[in-house]
Amino acid sequence: MKLILAALSLVLTGCAAQPIYNHPTKNQADFARDSYECEQSAWQHAANMGAPGNPLIARDAYHDCMTRKHGYTLAPKPTKT
């Protein structure tokens, strides 16, 4: 069952457009460090919630970490012309 959840999460995250985070003072190296920290924290949060590997819980926890803890904002979505 865990293997099915892991495969499903890879498929779902690979197909979805990844959000773009901006920060007024941080560079790409800062982003990579912060993103890695938030990713690890998000997967741990999902496991603590009793849903290890759940991409929906992890996604929300990652977003909260990036925005609340590290001060990133989401870039506006491009408009279709």
C-alpha positions in Angstrom: 0.0 0.0 0.0 2.8 2.4 0.8 4.4 1.7 -2.6 1.1 2.6 -4.3 0.9 5.9 -2.3 4.4 6.8 -3.1 4.0 6.1 -6.8 0.7 8.0 -6.8 2.3 11.0 -5.1 5.1 11.1 -7.7 2.6 11.0 -10.6 0.5 13.7 -9.0 3.3 16.0 -8.1 5.0 15.5 -11.5 1.9 16.6 -13.4 1.0 19.6 -11.4 2.5 23.0 -12.0 4.8 23.8 -9.2 4.3 27.1 -7.5 7.0 29.7 -7.7 8.1 31.3 -4.5 9.7 34.8 -4.3 11.5 36.5 -1.6 12.7 40.2 -1.7 16.1 39.6 -0.2 17.0 35.9 -0.6 19.0 34.3 -3.4 18.8 30.9 -5.1 21.1 29.3 -2.6 18.9 30.6 0.3 15.8 29.3 -1.5 17.3 25.8 -2.0 18.2 25.6 1.7 14.8 26.9 2.9 13.0 24.6 0.4 14.9 21.5 1.6 14.2 22.3 5.2 10.5 22.9 4.5 10.2 19.7 2.4 11.7 17.6 5.2 9.5 19.2 7.8 6.4 18.7 5.6 7.0 15.0 5.1 7.6 14.6 8.9 4.4 16.6 9.5 2.4 14.2 7.3 3.9 11.2 9.1 3.0 12.8 12.5 -0.6 13.3 11.3 -0.8 9.5 10.7 -0.6 9.8 6.9 3.1 9.2 6.0 3.7 10.0 2.3 0.4 11.9 1.9 1.3 14.6 -0.8 -1.7 16.7 0.1 -0.8 17.1 3.7 2.8 17.6 2.9 2.1 20.2 0.2 0.1 22.4 2.7 2.7 22.0 5.4 5.5 23.0 2.9 3.6 26.1 1.8 3.0 27.1 5.4 6.7 26.7 6.2 7.9 28.6 3.1 5.5 31.5 3.7 5.2 31.8 7.5 8.6 30.7 8.6 10.8 31.9 5.8 8.7 34.9 4.4 8.3 33.8 0.8 5.3 34.8 -1.3 3.8 33.0 -4.2 4.5 34.5 -7.6 1.3 35.6 -9.4 0.0 33.0 -11.9 0.6 33.9 -15.5 -2.5 34.9 -17.3 -3.5 33.2 -20.5 -3.7 35.5 -23.5 
